[in-house]
Amino acid sequence: MQSGNVEYNAAAKLFDYSKLDIAPVLNEADLYFDYANKQTNKNDKEKFLELALGKYFLASKINPDYTRIYTQLARIYDEMSKDTLAKSNFFHALNLNYTDPYNNFWFGEFYFKRKDYKRALKYYNLAYNNGYSDNFELNLRLATLYEKFADLANAKKFYEATYQINPQQKEIPQKIQLIDSLNYDNSEYYHFIRE
């Protein structure tokens, strides 16, 4: 008489993922993700997102402490409109490294797309203060958000930073002139609000 049993998750314990080289896996994942973002056909986009998702998942098994992997997984789930999974991966990356500017920028983008501007501003500021201060897109987003919140002094500051990064942008000087023409920073109302 013979008997046997299978331990839960036994297959995962049989294979040591840490022995794999992560570089080619991440290269493939990034390639699939880039292909997905270039697709106009919805089915092709989904196919490449699924391929990228599989490669990033494998990369997370190889190096479970690499925050960028979880940010990329979150971005894919965001593209797939799976908000709960996206947020879960963004938060996982935050738990690994709270100050990671790459994760904070994309988490800000996640909230910006959903018009949750207060949360977006929080993560954009974390990205800005931790290494992304010279990022064009981030400065433009911050300028836009501060303008939405009627904090025109900060909006002007970030529009000016955006223009310094890329002076070819023709609409940025117009935004700065418009803010200057309002002369808003000299009004009593503005000083009352800022205090």
Order of alpha helices (4+ residues) and beta strands (2+ residues): alpha-alpha-alpha-alpha-alpha-alpha-alpha-alpha-alpha-alpha-alpha
